[in-house]
Amino acid sequence: MSAGKVASSAIWRATETAGTELVAFVVFTTLARMLKPDDFGAVALAGSIMTMLQGVLYHGFTEALIQKPNVTEVHHRTVLAANVVFAVMLVALGFAAAVPLGWLLRRDDFPSILCVLLPSLLLRGMSSPMLASLRREMDFRAIALRTLLGVFVGGVLAVMLARRGVGYWALVVNQWSQELVGFLVLVGAASTKPWRLSWNRAALRELLPVALPVMGAAFLSVAARRLDAVALGLFLPDRSVGIYFMVYRLVFAAQMVTQHGLSEVAMVILSSLNGDPVRYRAGLLRALRLMSYVCACAFGLLAVAGPWLVPWVFGATWLPATAPLRVLAALSVGGAIVSMAGVTLVASGYAAAFSRLAIGCAFAQLLAVALAARWGLMAVVWAIGLVQCASVVPALRMLRQYYGVSWRSLFAEITPILVLFATAVGSSLWVSTWSDAWYMQPVAAVAFCAVMGLGAVPILRKERELRKAAS
């Protein structure tokens, strides 16, 4: 794989994530000023169920198609058929569970919202194999256009409907439009077409050893993460759920721009190094170092700047979101390290190990949310953040176990970055105490960026040394 291809893929992936989040941020800001937190809370409950079901269709076979060295058109067509079957089953299951879930949550509008969203799973099921084909070829340009157009068209329709006073249905149309537009773009760009599905048992058996563990882990981990909204709905009103959705959405935006974008590129690159253990370990440590630093910058800046930007951008209605945002953003650095460990395991074929890591971390987080929900939203975000940080230890232990990387090497990569992160956050908080004037919060954000920027000097120097050694 040429360096130019890798660089081009990284640029397009960054364009996709940054552009998508920029458009989504504008749409979300507009809708937040037009709708109430209660509207977001009502859709967030149904959206959490949809995210769990989408995880089954997006993960598993997608990673298997990328990881398998000799994949053919037969494999792609078989995955299409399998995903369509799974999608139909999940839609039927969702329809059956909609009314009982609405009764459990004591919300009359929940069944209708969920039933309208469920058929979009058919589009997601057919989209995933096409995405896998493009990712394997590192054609992130088509993927970027698919995501950007979907978010833009969905956002425009949602804003138009919100202006007409349809309430939370504008958010439902937004989700449907993104799926439909994204599917149509993929049909035009991918070599694998949704009408070319076929069933081949031999091809399916070749993919199952990777697909099933990753699919199960993805479903359970996403379920554990997204059932947090359901757990909150059992104890808290729609307004609190909507505020939590705001906080989660902002942290998720930072994850998409940094953690998720880097992970997709890293998985393809690491998969190509499977035959060289020495280079793989070097790539592992390099990816861990770079992701830790980039995520520390993004999450730290969100923690420092978010609390004063939220009421200014979204309006005074969302002022209660500022305190939980600061806590969850700052502690999400731990989750980024765990995510990088999971990408490394899947890229080298240790899908079962990834399953244990993802499921364990996700259910620990769900348990923490369920126990903390009765004490309010702040207790919930502290519980989530602390579980993410504690999950770093088992994640690093797996890297040590499967790749023979010493504890010293692992901590040598991430400890300086975590110390730098703590110093930058502490400095910004100290600067913010100098005065009660409004401009001290932006100054504190600048102080954070300055400290993190100085810390980038030795990281860049090390990268130059590694490139010289490789050449």
N, C-alpha and C positions, 0 to 999 in steps of 0.2 A: 504494500500500500504506500503510494508516494506521499511525501510531505505536503505537496500542493493539494492533493485530494483531502488529506486530513485537515489542513488549514481552511480550505473552502467549506468543508462540512461544518467545522467549528464556527465559521463566520455565519453560515446560514442558520445553524442551530441557535446561535446567539441572537440573530435577527428575528427568528421566529419567537423565541421566548421574550426578548425585550419588546418587540413590536406588539406581540399579542397582549402582554401585560400592560403596555401603554394604552392600547385601544380598550382593553377590558377595564382599566382603571378609569378612563374617561367615561365609559358607559356606566360603570358601577357608581361613580361619583354623581352622575346625572340622575340615575335611578334612586340613589340614596336621598337625594334632595326632593324627589317627587313622591317616594313611597315611605312608609313607616317601618320602624324596626319589627313591628308585628307581622308585616307582609313578608319580610325576609325570613322571619322565624317560621312562618307557616310553610313556605316552600323549602326551607332548609331541612325540615323533618322528612319530607318526601325525597328531597335530593340526597339525603344520607343513605336511604335505601337504594336509590338508583346508582349511586357511586359504588356500593358494594356489588351490585349485580354487574355493573360495567367492568369491574375488576376481573371477574371470571372470564369475560369475553376478550379483554385487552391483553391480559397477561397469560403466561403459560405457553400456548402454541407460538405466540409472537417471539418469545425468547428462544424457544426450541428451533424455530426457523432460522434465527440469526446465529445461534450457537453451533448448529449442525454443519459440518464442513462441506458435505456433498448434497446439498438440498436441490431438488428438482421441481419442475412445474407440477408434477404429480403430488408432491408434498403440499404445495400451496393450495391446489384444488381440494385436497382432502381436508385441510384445515378450514377452508371456506365452508364445506359441507358440515363439518363438525360444529363450527361456530353457529351456523344457522339453526341446527338442531338444538344446541344449548340455548340460543336466544329464545326460540319458541317455548321451550320448557320454562325458562325463567319468567317470560311474560305471563304464562298461565299460572305459575306459582305466585307471582305478584298480584294478579287479579284475585286469586283465592284468599290472599292474606290481607288485602287492603282494608276491608271492613273490620276484621278483628283488631288490626293494628290501630285503626282510628278509634275504636272503642277503648282500647288500652290507654291510648294517649289522651282520651277525652277531648278529641278535636273532630268536629263534624265535617270539616272541609278536607281533611287528610285523604280519605279514600278517593275522592274525585280528582285531586291533584295527582296522586300516585298513578291512577289508572290512565290519565291522559299522557303521562310521561313514559309509561312502560313500553309502548310499541316502538319507541326510539331505540330500544335494545337491538332490534333487528338490523338497523343501520350500523350500530356499533359492532355487531358480530361480523358483518361483511366488510367493515372497514379495517379491522385489525390485521388480517392477512395481507391486505394491500399495503398497510403501513410497514409491516415486517419486510416486505419485498423492497420497499424504498429505503428503509433503514439499513438493510443488508448491503445494498448498493451505495450506501452513504449519499443518497439523493435527498439531502435535507432541504434543498430548494423547494421541491414539490410539497414536502411536508409543511414547510413554513407558509407557503401560499395557501395551503388547505386550512391551516389554523387561523391565519390572519383574516382570510375572507369569511370564515365561519363566525368568528367573534365580531367582525365589523357588521355583517348583515344581521346577525342575531341582535346585536346591540341597537342598531337603528330601528328595527321592528319593535323591540321592547320599549324604547323611549317613546316611539309614536303611540303605542298602546297605553303606556303609563300616562301620557298627556291627556288621553281620553277617559282616564279615571277607572280603568279596569282592575286596578289593584295588583294583587299578587299574580294574576294571570299573565301580566307582562313578563314576569320572570320565567313562567312556564314556556311561553312562546320563545323567549331567548334561548333556552336550552334546546328546544326542538329545532330551531333554525340553525344553530351551530352544528348539530349532528347532520342535518340534511345537506347543508352547503358543503361541509367537510367531506361527506360521502361522495357528492357529485364531483368534487375536485379530484379525489382519489381515483375515481373511475376513469377520469381522463388521463391521469398521470401514471398510474401503476400498470405494469405489464400483466399482473394478475387481475382478471376481471371477475366481478361477482356472479356473472351468469355462467362461468366455466367451472362450476363446482362439480366434484365427483367424489366417490367414496372408494378408498383403497386401504384395505386393512393392513397390508404390509407397511405402507408409508406411515399410517397412524401409529403402529406399534413402534416404529423407529423414533417417533417424536415423543411418545408418552413418558419415557424415563425422565426427560427434562420437563415436559409440559405439565404433568400432573402435580409434582411437588411445587413447582412455581405457581401454578394456578391455585392450588390449595392454600399456599402461603399468602398469595396476593389477596384471595378472598377473605381469609381469616384476619389478615393484618389490616386490610381496608375496612372490613366489618368492625373490627375492634376500634379503629380510629374514627369511623363515621357513626358508629352507634353511640358515640359521645353525645351527639345531638339528641338522640332518642332518650338517653339517660337524663339529659338536662330537661327534656320535655316532660318527663315523669314528675319532676320536682319544681320546675320553674316555668313561668309564663312565656308566651311567644316573644315578648319584648326582650327578655333575657337571652332566649335562644337566638334572636336576631342580632343582638349585640355580640354574642359569641361567634356567630357567623361572620360578622364584620372583622373581628380579630383574626379568626382563622383564615379568612380570605386574604387579608393583608400579609400574613405570614406565608400563606401558600404562594402568593405572588412573588415574594422574595425567594422561595424555594424553586419556583419555576425558572426564574431568571438565572439562578446560580446552580443549586443542587441538582435539579432534574435535567437541565441542559447539559451540564458537565457529565452527568452519569450516563446519558445516552451515547455521547461521543466516547467516553472512557470504556464503555462496555464493548463497543466495536473494536477499539484499538487493543484492549487487553485480550479479546478473543483471538486476535491475530497473533498473539505472542504465546499461545498455549504450548507450542512445541519447544520453547526455550525457557526453562525454569529460572535461569539467572536473570534474563531480561524481564521476565514476568514479575519477579520480586522487585526489581528496580522500578518497573512501571507502576506497580502497586504502591510503593512508598511515595513515588512522585505524585500520583493521583491523589493519595491521601493528604499530602502536604498542600497541594494547590487547592483542592476542594475545601480543606479546613480554613485556609486563609480567605478565599473568596467568600465563603459562607459567613465567616466571622465578620467580614466587612459589611455584608448585606444585612445580616440579622442585627448586628450592633447598631448600624445606622438607623434601621427601622425602630429599634428600641429607644434610641436617643431622640430621633426626630419625629417619630410617629405620634407621641402624645400631644405635641402642639400642632401637628399638621392635621390630625383627624377632625377636630372641631372646626378648624378653618376651612378645610376642603369639603367635608361632608355635612357640616352644619352642627349647631349646638345640640341637636337631638341625639347625636352620637357621642357626646362628651363622656358618658359612662364607659366607653370602650377604651379610653386612654390608659388607665391603670393596668387592666389585664393585657393589653397589647405590649406594654413595656416588659412585663414579666415573661410572657410566652416567647416573644421575639428573642430576648437575650438568652433564654435557655434552649432555643431550637438549634444551636450550634451542635449540641450533643447528637441530635437526630440526624444532622448532616453527616457526621462521622459514621454513624451506624448505617446510613444509606450507602455510603461509599464501600463499606465492608460487604454489604449485600450484593452490590454490583460486581465486586471482585469475585465473589463466590460463584455467582451465576455465569460469569464470563468464562470461568475455567471448568464448568460442568458440575460444581458441587451444589446442585439444586436442592438436595435434601437438607444440607447444612443451612442454606439460605432459608429454607422453610422453617427450621427450628428457630433461627434467629428472629425472623420476621414475626412469626406467630407468638413467640414468647414475649417480645417487646410490645406487640400490639395488645395482647391481652393484659399485660401488666399495666399498660396505659388505660385500658377500658376499666379495669378494676379500680384504679386510682380515681378515675372520673366518677364511677358509680358511688364510691365511698365519700367523695368530696362534694358531690352535687348538692346535698342537703344543706351545706354551709355556704352556698352561694358561688357566684362566678369566679371570684378571686381565688377561692380555694381550689376550684377546678383547674385553672391555668397553672397554678403552682404545682399541683399534682402531676399534670401532663409534663411540664418542663423538667421536674425532678426525675421522673421515670425515664425521659429521653437521655438525660445525663448519666443516669445509672446504667443504661443499656450499653454505653460505650465499652464497659469492661468486658462483657461476654462477646461483643463484636470483635474487639481486639484479640481476645483469647482464641477465637476461631481463626483469625488471620495467622496467629502464631502457630496454631495446630496444623493447618493445612498447607502453609507455605514455608514453614521453618524460619519465620522472621522473629527475631528476638524481641523481648519486651523493650530492651534498650533502644533498638532501632525504631520501633513503633512510637515510643514516647519521645524519642529525639525529634521526630517529625511534627508531632502535634502539640507537645508541651510548650515550646516557645510561642506558638501561635495562640494558644489559650491564655498564656501569661500576658502576651501583647493585647489580646482582646479584653481581658480583665482590666489592664492598665488604661486602655483607651476609654472603656465605659466608666471606670472610676474617675478619670480625668474630666470627662464631660459632665458627670454629675457634680463634681467639685466646682467646675466653672459655672454651672447653672445656679449655684448658691451664692454667687457674688452679688447678685442684685435681683430684685423682683421685676425688673423691667422686661417688657415683652421680647426685646431683642436678645436677651441672654440665652434663650433656648436655641435659636439658630447659631449663636456663637458656640454653644456647647457642642452642637453637631459638627461644626467646623473643627473644634478641638479633637473630637473623636477621629475625624478623617485625617487630621494631621498626624496623630499618633500612629494610626494604622498605616499611613503612607510611609512614615519613617521605618516602620517594621518591614515594609516590602523590599527595602534595599538589599538585605542579606538573602532574601528569597530569590530575587532576580539575579543576584550574583551567582548563587548556586545553580540556577537554571542555565546560565551562560556557560558555566563550567561543565555541566552535564552535556550540553550540546557540543561543546568542543571535543569532549572525550568520545562522544558517539561518532563524530565526523572523522 
